[in-house]
């Protein structure tokens, strides 16, 4: 067990160190109409009726990483009917704009 735990712990520490966002450079941004449309489609595609989805507490910012990478992130809350028709309360979500599309972050990213 110890043989496998140490390499995993080391790998996680390296990944955590490599993905640190520089808080002094991160800045809030506003999405344009086209970006908002693509984001809305990406976030609402699992809902039974995407047109009736409500958003609140949206925050958008560009995150600057030590390697020079800049990733736009959005977080907020969303509410709507699921595929089976039930309605949940507002749920948190986060998406990153990477390689031309909105994706769920690989590593957990808190909503700031």
ABEGO torsion letter per residue (X at the ends): XAAAAAAAAAAAAAAAAAABBBAAABBBBBBBAAAAAAAAAAAAAABABAAABBBBGBBBBBBBBAAGBBBBBBBEBBBBBBAAGBBBBBBBBBBBBBGGBBBBBABBBBBX
